[in-house]
């Protein structure tokens, strides 16, 4: 069913609910007070540009301006006060044949993104094996040495210390060590932490391949490309 929107009425409703004057809205949107008054009283047509400016200035979705009922403003997200401090060299370690992973903030569960520091070991794709992929996106910053990122959609790219890359981690990908010395990468991955754990567990060496267990380290089945 086709309905007639009244963004002017919704603008006025939101403005009065927030106890703003037309001048306040003008300051937030950059639209003149006279124009805002005409919008509220239905005496001028609204272009997309004006709608977008109102949306940004009022901090509401454009769809809220077309609502048939008074909009319900989303409650502010509660502050959880979570924080985690990880000292240099600390973290939860995972050792595989191609990466050494160190997970800071491992005491926090259900994180919105997962940070890790990876020490690259493999120097060729043959050493690395099958490319890894996981849901979400990834940002990587080279801390030390030089790395080469291989994906199944792009040509390999070399990254020196200080370089960074942001990419869709759903692509098959692998980081190789190019430099002769150590190569470390800080990686931040989005996606469900439990899914990342399951994916990275595939790369951990089998138990029989480990000569002696290392009790001080907690080895988890998480693997993230960095």
HELIX and SHEET records of a PDB file:
HELIX    1   1 UNK A    7  UNK A   17  1                                  11    
HELIX    2   2 UNK A   22  UNK A   29  1                                   8    
HELIX    3   3 UNK A   33  UNK A   40  1                                   8    
HELIX    4   4 UNK A   48  UNK A   58  1                                  11    
HELIX    5   5 UNK A   62  UNK A   66  5                                   5    
HELIX    6   6 UNK A  125  UNK A  128  1                                   4    
HELIX    7   7 UNK A  193  UNK A  201  1                                   9    
HELIX    8   8 UNK A  207  UNK A  209  5                                   3    
SHEET    1   A 6 UNK A  92  UNK A  95  0                                        
SHEET    2   A 6 UNK A  99  UNK A 103 -1                                        
SHEET    3   A 6 UNK A 113  UNK A 120 -1                                        
SHEET    4   A 6 UNK A 184  UNK A 190 -1                                        
SHEET    5   A 6 UNK A 137  UNK A 144 -1                                        
SHEET    6   A 6 UNK A 164  UNK A 168 -1                                        
SHEET    1   B 3 UNK A 157  UNK A 160  0                                        
SHEET    2   B 3 UNK A 146  UNK A 151 -1                                        
SHEET    3   B 3 UNK A 173  UNK A 177 -1                                        
END                                                                             
